[in-house]
Amino acid sequence: MRRADNTDFDPACRLCPRLAELLERVRAEHPDYHARPVPPFGDPDARLLIVGLAPGMHGANRTGRPFTGDHAGILLYDTLFQQGYSNRPASTHREDGLELRGCRITNAVKCLPPQNKPLGAEITACNRFLRAELEDLPDGAVILALGAVAHRAVLRAEGRKLSDSPFAHAHRHPLSRGRWLLDSYHCSRYNTQTRRLTPAMFQDVFDAARQILRPSAGTP
């Protein structure tokens, strides 16, 4: 049963004054931008949930779809296509016809933060939405956290001690109901250009997720 303080995505959320004020300024400067909380995207019955950090200024904040329109989405959507989760190798805008099968993408923080750095209080305020998303996942699902912030947000949403499950690329951590938290470096421009995260490393993480999901039906 879902906890009373867990809340489904709210497109009009203004829980964080700093983020709400920033979005108001962005809407004034860029009236064609989404500039609102960005909803999750993908298969509602997914057994693989990918959790990122937050919308980028000229990416998801502009297009209204996670990891769409910025550099971080290049590797992610190409990998999803190669892994059979997507019908297209690139995500350019919300009406491009891209569909995800067996996979869903969300963010730890649903609104654009200044300098892409949400405050701890903002991550905590948004955690109720992530918690609801996690509780809606089926038993045996895999949550792929892109970066340490997403990793910690998942653990908070699960009520786990952060010190018991430190972030490390390609490491997996058991959760309740047979679910697993799987870590990866974020597919940001910095990480891919410095080769901290290579396409082969990213593919390996998705291969690990597939190995976990393989015993159950419903994987692509």
Secondary structure, 3 states (H helix, E strand, C coil): CCCCCCCCCCCCCCCCHHHHHHHHHHHHHCCCCCCCCCCCEECCCCCEEEEECCCCCCCHHHHCCCCCCCCHHHHHHHHHHHCCCECCCCCCCCCCCCCECCEEEEECCCCCCHHHCCCHHHHHHHHHHHHHHHHCCCCCCEEEEECHHHHHHHHHHCCCCHHHCCCCCCCEEECHHHCEEEEECCCCHHHHHCCCCCHHHHHHHHHHHHHHHCCCCCCC
